[in-house]
Amino acid sequence: MKILVIVPDLAVGGVTSVVVNLVKKLKKEFNARVFIVTLFSKNDVQVNDIEVFSLNISSISGVFKGFFLLKDIIEKSNPDVIHSHTLYPHLLINLLSLLYKKKYKLINSEHGTYSSKLKFYKRMNFFRILNPQAELVTNVSVASCESYINANIVKREKIKLIYNGIDTKKYYFSQNVRDKIRKTLNIDEKIKVIGYVGRLSTEKNVTNLIEAILRIHSINLKLIIIGDGPERENLERLVSEKQLNDRVFFLGALTNVNEYYSAFDLLVLSSNTEGLPTVLLEAISSNCLVASTDCGGVKEILPDNYEFLAKPNSPEELSLIINKLLNLDSLIVSEIKESCFKKVEMYFSNEAMCQSWWRVYNEL
């Protein structure tokens, strides 16, 4: 089977991680011939033994050039299935499928929960019009699927849930790595380290997390923020204004994020909206405690009745949850970690994800 995967780019991030894991497994486990097409030129993640084509779109005129270049790539590779991920790849391939007769089966995969409050999602009107060109639309959580159905973006019979997966062998706890990173950061073992990993953008609401940290005085702690994005300058200014420079550190985007989970005592997700946050899966697999806002598919990742979830945009509630988790008895902490990992291993491994996708490809 020949499968053409279209993504915005191969920049470090959750979608890239999922796609790279998927294409590698498809080739290794099912002997599929896989190609990747990126719309934009930021391709930080290397995918060995997989052909990668970049449309290098950087302007409006570049969109037209990219459109015809994609058409040429499809004609030459003659895929059985085209699998697009996130909005812009959907729009490009769906429009191409509308204007030219297609010989391939088409899947559009979304990775988030619809929210009309975000300006970006106004562009979903175009997706609403064009997604009938695809045989199937998928999303990464029940909550995310329902949000698209309720917003009349996709018909219920057209959308399917496929959970993302992670490489649980890559994400594991290492005491040696923990010691090394803490030594590099000059952080004593007695200090509690809270980690944030992800894009610094409005919907991730890292301001919520910083405001929560501001309210915690009873614990000697540091907040490590890994990631980059349009909100970084505003967040750094906020940290300075709140006089938190000795407690909050920005490390930027890193390629060895998997090691940092071992150094954290707690991973916190403070988003307004999520699909199925890969960062929670990675942290849990690395034997790290997690706290989150209750949004998107977060509850689907965690054990039933997981109590360490805060209302979105409520720093007071988030601070109480962080404080409670960091003061738990070590035996209770171990039980929570084990319970979380069992669910991740069962439902959110690479193996489970790839088996699901292979069935989908063959059923189209």
SULNORWO-V8073 format. One line per field, one symbol per residue. psi: psi as a letter, one per 20 degrees, with the letter a starting at -180 (. if undefined). Layout:
BEGIN
psi->???
END
This chain:
BEGIN
psi->pppppprgakqprggggggggghgghgghjkqopqppqhrinmhppnqjpppppilpjrghhggghghgggggghhhmqhppoqprgghggghhgghhhppqirqppooqkrppoiiphhihiihhhhhiiihqhqpqrirgggghhhghjkgqqgiiqqpoqqrrnihhorpohgggggghghiloqhippppqpprqnrghhlhgggghghhioiiporqppoprraijgghghgggghjljhiippoiapqilhhhhhhiqhppppkqhqrenohhggggghjkpqqqrqnqcjghhhqqqkpilpqqqknhghhhggggggijqqhgggggggggghggghgikrgggghgghhgghii.
END
